[in-house]
């Protein structure tokens, strides 16, 4: 009798272990020009089911229009599923659940003639509030990125240098500078170096000046920081032409590996999870998610049609017409 009880307990233990979601970061697909070309032109969603739990991943095309496919998919996700946990791109996970700073910031955002300047995080957070879901940021802390990147063989100089370099395209878009030869560039670079060292908890002697940063850039990309600089140098391409592409890709893999870990954590807590991240993240994570959860039950750009097609969802959620809320509007 005692042996039977031991066997039963062991069987229950093994069954419980088999039902746990195990992250598969080794299955993350590198971001390449080929994968970029395969990405759909607009937002899309993938739905996975696992032992009664559900993951809905909206791959956003970063949008600011309330009539965009991204905003529509977010609304459909809330109207089609009973979401417990929402994971959003941008804020760090360490800020905790329903971070007051995030919610206060979202409440200050306004819809002006169908334009929401801050993008899809606004309807995502407001939808979570309206549907009583808990919101978490999906990003690792910079110090965690630092430690994981150093473990991959990169240096603190690479991280501080890249964190600073990736601001250059933004400055050019915002017309703060016309290019690397602009007289304002040096001051911006040195201010950004200080911020980057602070974020990464790097010593003050790591790339302490514009001159040392320019030397790092030339060593890394094999050319001086001048008019030859192109926006693509900061892109996370595994097969990119520049060493900075490799640094960016490694940082992207760290971010996506961290996201897999927290998705697994919340599914293992018996929660239905909605993730809203950029579509490129979903492209890289699809193989890993399928390895973790099995093939998706849905891939496409119309979650409402999926809900209507699958009768078992109708029992879980009221009709989308009754459920629909303009979560992105100011209240």
N, C-alpha and C positions, 0 to 999 in steps of 0.2 A: 504494500500500500504506500509506504514511504517512498519507494522507488518511483511509483507512478506519479506521486505529487512532484517529485524532483523533475521528472521528465516533462510534466505539464508546465511547471514553472519555467523550465528551460525553453520550451516551445513558445510560451508567451513572450519571453524575453527576446528570442530571436525574431519573432513576428514584429515586435515593437521596433527592433533595430532596423528591420527591412523596410518599415514604413517611414523612417526618417529620411528627409531629403539631404543628400550629400553634395556640397558644391563641387563643380568640376571645372576649375579655372584652366586646367590644361587643355580643355576643349574650346577655349575662346579662339575665334578665328581672327588672325591678324588683319588689320585694316590696310588694304592694298588698293591700287587703282582699279583692279578687277572687281573687288567687293564694292567699291564705291560706284562703279558702273552698274552693278546689279541691284543697287538700292532703288526701291520704288520712288517715283517722282514726288509723291506726297506722303502724308502720314498714313500709317497702317498699324494694325493691332494683331497680337498673337495671344491666344488663350490656351492655357495648360490646365489639366486636371490631375490631381494626385491624392488618392485615398480620401476623397470627399472634400478636399481643399482645392482652391482655384487660384491661379495666377493670371491676371490680365495685364499685359504689357503693351502700353501705347507708345509706339515709336513716333515721336513728334517730329514734324517739320517745323522748326521754331517759328512761331506765328504770333501775330499781334491783332489779327482780325477775328471778331467774334463769330463770323460766318465761315471761318476757315475749316478745312477737314480736321485739323488738330483739335480745335475747340469742340467740334461736333463729336469726335470720337471720345473725348473726355466726358462729355455729357452722357453719351450713350453708355459708357462704362458704368457710371453711377446708376443709370436708369435700368440697366440690364442685370446687374449683379449686386448682391449684398456684400459690400466691401467692408472689411474690418480695418485694414491697414493700407495706407498710401505712402509710397516712397517717391520723393521728387528729386529731380536733378538740381544741383546748386548748393543747398545748405548742407552742412556736415551732420552726420548721424549723431555725433557726440552732443549736439545741442538738445537732443532728447525729443520726447513725444510732444506734439502740439506746442512747439517752441513759441513763447509769447512774442519774441522779437519778429518771428516770421509772420505770425497771424496779424500782429499790429501793422506790419508793413503791407501785407496783402489788403487789409481793410482800407488802407489809404489810397489804393489804386482805383482809377476811375475808367469807366467806359465812355469814351467821347466819340459819338457817331460811329460806333462799331469798332473803335480802335482802342486796344488795351496795351499801353506802351510796354509793360513788363512781361507780356507774353503768357504762355500757357500755364505757368505756375499759379497764376491768379485763379482761373476756373478750377484748377486741380485742388487748391487749398480750400476755396469756397465750397466746392462740391463736397469735399470731405466734411467740412463743418456742417453743411446742410443735411448730409446723410449719416452723420455721427460716426464717421471713420476717424482713425487716429493717423496723424501725419508725421512722418519722419523724413529728415534729409537723407539723401542717398550717397553722400560723399565721405571719403576718409579725411581725417585731419591732415594738414600739410606735413606734420611730423611723421605721421604714419606713411604717407607717400614717400617722404625722405628715406625712412628706414627700409622700405621695400625696394626702392630704386637703388639704394646703395648696395643692397644684397644682390642685385642683378649686375653689379660690376661698374656702375656709373659712379661719378664723384660728386662731392658737394659743389665743386665749381660747375659741373655740368648742370646741376639742378638750379643753382642760383642764376647761372648764365642763361639757361633756357627760360626760367620764370620771367626774367627781365626781357629777353628777346621777344617773347610772344606778345608783349604789349606794343611793339613797334607797329604792326599792321593796324591795330586799333587806333593808335595816335594818327596814323596816316588817314584812316577812314574819317576820323573826327576832325581832320585838318589842323591838328595841333602842330604837326610838322609836315613838310612836303616830302621828306625822305631822310635817309641817313646823313646827308650833307647839310641839313638844315642847322642853323646856329643854335636852335632850341633843343636839339637832340641830346647833347651832352648832359644838360641839367636834368632832363627827363630820365635819362638812363641812370644817372647817379641816384636820383630819388627812388627809382624803381628797384635798384640794387639794394638800397637800404630796406625797403619794404620786403623784398624777397628774402633777405637774410633774416629779418625778423620773423616772417611766416615760417621759415624752415629751421629756425633756431640755429642758424649758422654763425660762426665766429666773425668778428668784424674784419678780419684779414682775408676773408674769402671774397675775391674780386672787389677790392675796396674802392675802385675808381673806374671812371669811364675808360681810361687807358688800359687797365688790366682786363676789363670786360672785352674791349675791342681785340686784345691779344687772344683771349680765350675764344672769341668768335672766329678769328682767323685760323687758329689751330684746329678748331672743331670742323668748320665748313670748308677750309682750304682756300679761302679768299678773303680779302679785306671787307670790312663793313662799310660799303659805299653804295653808289647808285646801282650796283648790280644786285642789291638785295631784292628778293622777291617774296611775295606773301606766302608762297607755298613752303617756305623754309620752316615755318612753324607748324605745318600740318603733321598729324600722327600717322604718316605712311610708312609701313614696314619696308616697302620697296622704294622709298623716296630717294632722291639724289643726294640728300644732305644728311650729315650726322645728326643735325638737330631734328630731322624727321624721326630718327630712331629713338632719340630721347623722348620726343612727344608720344611716340607709339608705346614706349615702355610705361610712361605715366598713364596713358589710356588703359593699358592692360591692368595696371594696379587698380585704377578706379573701377573697372569692370569686374575684376576679381573680388573686390570689396563688395560691390553690389550683389554679386552672386551669393556671398556669405550672408548678407542680411536678408535677402530673399529667402534663403533656406531657413534662416533663424525664425522668421515669422511664419512661414508655412509649417515648420515643425512645432510652432506654438498653436497650431490648429486655427490659423487665421486665413481668410481669403484676402489676397493682396492685389493691389493695383500699383503698377509702376508707370511713371510718366517720365521718360528720358528721351533724348534725341534719337532719331531713327538709326543713326550710325551705330549707336550702342546696341540696339536690338539686332542689327545685322551681325555684329561681332559675337553676340551672346546666344544666337539661336541654336547653334550646335551644342553649346554647353548646357543650355536649358533643356534641350531635347534629351541629352545624355542624363540629366538629373531627373527629369519628370516624364520622359517618354514623348512621343510625337504630339504636337499640338492638336487640340480639338477644333481650332479655328485659326485661320490666317486671312486677313483681308482688311477692308476699310469701311465695314458697315456692321457694327456690333448689334444694332437693332434688328437687322435681318437675321443674324445668327440667333438672337434670342427668340424671334418669332418662329424660326425653323425648329428649334430644339424645345419641345414641349415641356421638358422637365425644368427649364429655366422659368417658365411662366408661373409655376407654383411658388418659386422662390422670390419673385419680384413682381410688384404691381405693374400694370401696363405702362409703357414708356410715355404715353400721353399724360397719364395721371402723375407719373413720377417726374416728368420733365421740369427742371428749374433753371432759371437764367442765373446760374451761380456766378457768372462772371460779371453781372451787373452790379453797380454800386447800390448799396441799400440805404 
